[in-house]
């Protein structure tokens, strides 16, 4: 491995997954399919049409939790945005509905006021996440597209955008506490605990997702804005 990054383009793609199973989701959201044998990261990315620098920036941020000095300049805003859109599709179309089914099935045998509270809380949370991600796609992602296409759309408030991430993360912590402290005693323990496990995983993955938007996407947007201003001055 090169000292500059946790993983380099010369690392075998299989090594990344073997070292940390969380990177399976990163790989999937970039559209990278398994079956890459002993090929390196750069070889797999080239063959599957993925921007290698952007992929590794997300991988290393997921592993290390921080960005490197030249990361923003190496990231493709287009590739990162497509990754984030696939993340939205995963949370809204798969993970959150899956958790809801497990919760509903787990407490169906123990109808009570707390069962109703758990489901209502989760439904409100899912609506909050859906509203937030829809806002991101309509404003932030649309703004990135306008920058890439040299349009003149007005810039959204990126500080408010970051503030919303804290609200999204904190609500899951409350839901976990409700289930752990007050979960119905007659609930299906396997299903309810499986849902609780997925909530922990969802919280972790949503936290990574929000940090990637704050620490990778926003700097990439700033780079695009600077490039646009420089181009305007030269004309």
C-alpha positions in Angstrom: 0.0 0.0 0.0 1.1 3.6 -0.6 1.5 5.7 2.5 -0.6 8.5 1.1 -3.8 6.5 1.1 -5.1 3.6 3.1 -5.7 1.8 -0.2 -4.1 2.5 -3.6 -5.1 1.9 -7.2 -2.6 -1.0 -7.2 -4.3 -2.9 -4.4 -6.3 -6.0 -5.4 -10.0 -5.3 -5.3 -10.7 -8.5 -3.5 -8.3 -7.4 -0.7 -10.5 -4.4 0.1 -13.6 -6.5 0.6 -11.7 -9.1 2.6 -10.3 -6.4 4.9 -13.6 -4.7 5.5 -17.1 -6.1 4.5 -18.6 -2.6 4.8 -16.9 -1.8 1.5 -19.3 -4.2 -0.3 -22.0 -1.5 -0.1 -19.5 1.1 -1.5 -18.6 -1.2 -4.4 -22.3 -1.9 -5.1 -23.3 1.8 -5.1 -20.6 2.5 -7.6 -22.0 -0.2 -9.9 -19.0 -2.5 -9.5 -20.0 -6.2 -9.9 -18.3 -9.1 -8.1 -16.3 -11.7 -10.1 -13.2 -9.5 -10.6 -10.7 -12.2 -9.7 -7.3 -10.9 -8.7 -7.6 -7.6 -10.7 -6.4 -4.4 -9.0 -8.7 -1.6 -8.1 -7.6 0.5 -11.1 -8.1 -2.5 -13.5 -11.6 -3.2 -12.1 -12.6 0.5 -12.2 -11.4 0.9 -15.7 -13.2 -2.2 -17.0 -16.4 -1.4 -15.2 -16.4 2.3 -16.1 -15.9 3.8 -12.6 -13.8 6.8 -11.7 -11.0 5.2 -9.7 -10.0 8.3 -7.7 -13.6 9.0 -6.6 -14.1 5.3 -5.7 -10.9 5.3 -3.6 -11.7 8.6 -2.0 -15.0 7.1 -0.7 -13.3 3.9 0.3 -10.6 5.5 2.2 -12.9 8.0 3.9 -15.2 5.1 4.9 -12.2 3.3 6.4 -10.2 6.3 7.9 -13.0 8.8 8.6 -11.0 11.7 7.3 -10.1 13.2 3.9 -6.6 13.8 2.5 -5.3 17.2 1.5 -5.7 16.7 -2.3 -8.9 14.6 -2.2 -11.3 17.3 -3.5 -9.2 17.9 -6.6 -9.2 14.2 -7.4 -12.9 13.6 -7.1 -15.3 13.5 -10.0 -18.4 15.4 -8.8 -20.5 13.5 -11.4 -19.3 10.1 -10.2 -19.7 11.0 -6.5 -23.2 12.3 -7.1 -24.2 9.0 -8.9 -22.8 7.1 -5.9 -24.9 9.2 -3.5 -28.0 8.7 -5.7 -27.6 5.0 -5.5 -27.2 5.3 -1.7 -30.5 7.1 -1.6 -32.1 4.3 -3.6 -30.7 1.7 -1.3 -31.9 3.4 1.9 -35.4 4.3 0.6 -36.0 1.4 -1.6 -34.5 -1.4 0.4 -33.0 -1.0 3.9 -35.7 1.2 5.5 -38.7 -0.9 4.1 -36.9 -4.1 5.2 -36.5 -2.8 8.7 -40.2 -1.7 8.8 -41.3 -5.2 7.7 -39.3 -6.8 10.5 -40.5 -4.4 13.1 -44.2 -4.9 12.0 -43.9 -8.7 12.0 -41.9 -8.7 15.2 -44.5 -6.9 17.3 -47.6 -8.1 15.5 -48.1 -10.8 18.1 -47.9 -8.2 20.9 -50.3 -5.3 20.0 -50.0 -2.6 22.5 -49.6 1.1 22.9 -45.8 0.8 22.8 -46.1 -1.3 19.6 -48.1 1.5 18.0 -45.6 4.0 19.2 -42.7 2.1 17.7 -44.3 1.9 14.3 -45.5 5.5 14.3 -42.0 6.7 15.3 -40.4 4.6 12.6 -42.9 5.8 9.9 -42.2 9.4 10.9 -38.5 8.8 10.7 -38.7 7.2 7.3 -40.8 10.2 6.0 -38.1 12.5 7.4 -35.3 10.7 5.6 -37.3 10.5 2.4 -38.1 14.3 2.6 -34.4 15.1 3.3 -33.1 12.9 0.4 -35.7 14.3 -2.0 -34.6 17.8 -1.0 -31.0 16.9 -1.7 -31.8 15.6 -5.2 -34.0 18.5 -6.1 -31.6 21.2 -4.8 -28.0 20.1 -4.1 -27.7 17.5 -6.8 -29.5 19.7 -9.3 -27.1 22.5 -8.5 -24.1 20.1 -9.2 -25.6 19.2 -12.5 -26.0 22.9 -13.3 -22.3 23.5 -12.5 -21.2 20.6 -14.6 -23.3 21.9 -17.5 -22.1 25.5 -17.0 -25.6 26.7 -16.2 -26.3 29.7 -14.0 -28.5 28.2 -11.2 -28.2 30.0 -7.9 -26.3 28.2 -5.1 -28.3 26.5 -2.3 -27.5 27.1 1.4 -24.9 24.3 2.0 -24.6 25.1 5.7 -28.3 24.4 6.3 -27.9 21.3 4.2 -25.2 20.0 6.6 -27.2 20.9 9.7 -30.1 18.6 8.5 -27.7 15.6 8.7 -27.5 15.8 12.4 -31.3 15.7 12.7 -31.5 12.6 10.5 -28.9 10.8 12.6 -30.2 11.6 16.0 -33.7 10.2 15.4 -32.5 6.6 14.9 -30.8 6.8 18.3 -34.1 7.6 19.9 -35.8 4.7 18.1 -33.1 2.3 19.3 -33.7 3.5 22.9 -37.5 3.0 22.7 -37.1 -0.6 21.4 -34.4 -1.5 23.9 -36.0 0.0 27.0 -39.7 -0.5 26.2 -40.0 -3.2 23.5 -43.1 -5.5 24.0 -42.2 -8.5 26.1 -44.3 -10.8 24.0 -42.9 -9.7 20.7 -41.1 -12.2 18.4 -37.6 -11.8 19.8 -35.8 -13.0 16.7 -37.5 -10.6 14.4 -37.4 -7.7 16.7 -33.8 -8.2 17.5 -33.0 -8.6 13.8 -34.8 -5.3 13.1 -32.8 -3.7 16.0 -29.5 -5.0 14.5 -30.5 -3.5 11.1 -31.3 -0.2 12.8 -27.8 -0.1 14.2 -26.4 -0.9 10.8 -28.6 1.7 9.2 -27.5 4.3 11.7 -23.9 3.6 10.9 -24.4 3.6 7.2 -26.4 6.8 7.2 -23.7 8.5 9.3 -21.1 7.5 6.7 -23.4 8.7 4.0 -23.9 12.1 5.6 -20.2 12.5 6.3 -19.3 11.7 2.7 -21.8 14.5 1.6 -20.3 17.0 4.1 -16.6 16.1 3.7 -16.4 15.0 0.0 -19.3 16.4 -1.9 -19.3 20.0 -0.5 -15.6 20.5 -1.2 -16.1 19.1 -4.7 -18.9 21.6 -5.2 -16.6 24.4 -4.0 -14.0 23.3 -6.6 -16.6 23.4 -9.3 -17.7 26.9 -8.3 -14.1 28.1 -8.4 -13.6 26.6 -11.8 -16.8 28.3 -13.0 -15.7 31.7 -11.7 -12.2 31.4 -13.2 -13.8 30.5 -16.6 -16.1 33.5 -16.3 -13.2 35.9 -15.6 -11.3 34.6 -18.6 -14.2 35.2 -20.9 
